Every structure is written in C-alpha cells, then in structure tokens.
Amino acid sequence: MRIIRYPQRSDWPLLCARPHLENQELAKTVGSVLADVREQGDEAIKRYEERFDHVKLESLVVSETEIDEALTLVDEPLMVALRQAHDNIARFHNSQHFDSHVVETCAGVRCWQKSIAIEKVGLYIPGGTAPLFSTVLMLATPARIANCKEIVLCTPPDKSGHVHPAILAAAHIAGVHKIFKVGGVQAIAAMAYGTESIPQVYKIFGPGNQYVMAAKQQVSVDTVAIDMPAGPSEVCVIVDETSDSRFAAADLLSQAEHGIDSQVILISTSETKMKEIVEETERQLSSLHRKEIAERSLNNSLFILVKDTDEAISLSNEYAPEHLILATADYHSLADKVINAGSVFMGRWACESAGDYASGTNHTLPTHGWAKSYNGVNLDSFIRKVTFQELSATGIDSIGKTVERMAAEESLDAHCRAMTYRIAQRKSEL
C-alpha cells in the first residue's frame, strides 16, 4: 500500500487512475476469442473452457438433475440466508416500478410512456477464485420482477465440470433454469452471438475481470446491449478521528480479497487514525483465507491523508468509486455532497458487505470511474420505456403549423407534407 500525505489537487488524476492491462494487447486477446466463438460456437467454447478453466466438457448445459443435486448440497443455514437476501432484494426492486400516466401537452395531443421488459437477457456470474452466488440474486431477481421472458445464466464450472452448488441454489430461488457452464470472454461471446446450446440475448449483465469487461464493451458496439462497464471491484473509505479502525480495515480488505486487480482507497482526515488503520489492515490480513490475493491487491491501494472531510469528498467524487463508505461523524452532510459513486454506505454500521449480500440494494455497479456517467443495476436496467402519442383533429389545430414550419426550415419536404396533408384534411372536414 502507498501512503500519500496532503496531495496537491493537480496530482488527483494520477491518484485516481486504475491499474489496467495494456489496452491493445487486451483488445486483441478478447477479439480473438469473440471471433472464434462467433464462428465455431460450442466447439470453440469447449476448447476455451479446457484452456482457461482446465475442464473438458461434454455438454455446456446444467441439467435439472445437477440443479436438484446441488440443492441437497447447500446447508439449510445458507438456504435461509439466500431466501432472506432474495426477499430483501425483491422488496427494494419491486419499489422501483414505473407508473405511467398520460400527459396532454396541448389540446388534442396526448403523450405517455409504457414500460416493456427486455425479452431476452443474459446474466454473467463470475466463478473463478470465488463463486459469486450473491450476484445471481442481484441480477435474476430484478429480471424476474421486470418479466423478462428468457433469462440465460452463464458461469464457469470447476475442474470437475460442476457449477458451485450455491450458484445453482440461488438460481433456483430466483427462478432461473437456463444455466450454462461457461465463463470468461467465451461466455460473453456465447450470449452475444448465440451458439448451438446457448441462446442469443438482447442485453448482457454482470461483473467480471478486465477481460470480461473488455468483451462486453466490444460486443456492445454492434451486437448486444450491456448493463455498464463493470470490471474489477473497488472501494473508497472516508474516515476521521472518530472512525473504528477495525471496521475500516475490514471494509478495505473485503474488496482487496475479491481479486488481485481490485483496488482500495482510504481517505483520512487524521494521520493518527490512518496509522491505526494501516496497522489493523496488516493484522487482519494475516488471518484471511484469501490472504495472498488480498495482499497482491493491496499493492494497488492508496492511503491518503487530507486536511478535512470537504477535501475528502471532493477527492472521492474525482475518483468516482464503485463503493463509497462514509465512516465519519458528519456522514449525513457528506452524503449530500456525493456526486459520483456507484453505491454509498453511511455511518459506522453500514458495511459494504451488507449491500453485497442482503440489504436489498444491487451490488452490480459501475467501476473504473464509470460512476461519473453510469448508475448501478436496478429494475429499469431490464426495461425499455416506449413512448406513445395520440393526436386528434384538435391536435392538428394545436401543433400543425408549428410542425409544418419547423420541417420546412430544415428542408425536410416529406416531413412537412405529412402534416400539410392533415391540416388540409382537417379544414375540409370543418
């Protein structure tokens, strides 16, 4: 970890830069896999699964038998936890339903919107070093609430060719049955282009490493929509002299243990507190199951000392973190100043882990600074809003001349005539 004291504002862009692979090399590698899957379908996927996930697959489909067996392997306490998390996620996302209403913009002109679910969606669930069964709930639950007709789930298998039982249990609870054993770039390609086994979808959701993020961005150019650029996990924790060092260290490590390319940032107004948190982070690190991963991730971490919480929140807004934890005494006033963040956790009790699992908010969030322009997944992510308008003859009286004049000035003759003919017809009927 790097310790930075009172950085100049001119240095902020450098401090806010994320670690990344060489873009050209990344794009080339990802593009090659995408092209292979597009051209060779299941055959290419199986080849890449053997190469990257070290498993030789006969079938990419997770069978009903495998799902049934998985349900017997998940202990009851975890099933109870999954159900509670699902209920809270459903409750929060159900509150986001859109209520349409008709607006008469002027006499005889009625306009409204209608929410329509995206028919086919694909969910990518990372496996790799940690099976993220919580992400199944975060994506499948709002997809079901939105009434998406087809939900496709892809996740990497283990070396024996099985999907982690908790992922299958979460999918069962959330009502997803089309599940496929495929991970990484090849999974994104399969859902974008379709293969003999895996249906093509209209929009792809889910987090992943830099390869997955690059694959999503490439297929979004001309083939399929994506939720957002969601890559390696990151957190920014803001503390002052009142903050609990144990809590802050645990919050930092909870992101560091995600993967070696995760990034954590601590912004402190107190040098004494920052020193305590550095020591506590090192102490807690030693007992982590994923110590080596967290340790490598901490190489990308920054501990930054600033003069006050106003400067802290300004720096955070420049960084635009995926997760922002406000662990200061004045967290309510700081929350009002948040401009760029994926999800905000307020006060000493609001650990980011709560949002990752069971508070009800969605944990699929923009990373890499994209929180400046993207929001996290919500019910609207699975919905399109289609606009409608209805004009009566009175509506022609209201806006006919306006439309006619504007179209003529843009030299769009057919646009103009479409209204001119109606104006003339309206006059003939009077």
Secondary structure by P-SEA (a helix, b strand, c coil): ccccccccccccccccbbbbccaaaaaaaaaaaaaaaaccaaaaaaaaaaaccccccccccccaaaaaaaaaaccaaaaaaaaaaaaaaaaaaaaabbbbbbbcccccbbbbbbbbcccbbbbbbbcccccaaaaaaacaaaaaaacccbbbbbbbbcccccccaaaaaaaaaaccccccccccaaaaaaaacccccbbbbcbbbbbbcaaaaaaaaaaacccccccccccccbbbbbbcccccaaaaaaaaaaaaaccccbbbbbbbccaaaaaaaaaaaaaaaaaccaaaaaaaaaccccccccccaaaaaaaaaaacccbbbccccaaaaaaaacccccccccccccccccccccccccccccccccccccccccccccbbbbbbbbbcaaaaaacaaaaaaaaaaacaaaaaaaaaaaaaaaaaac
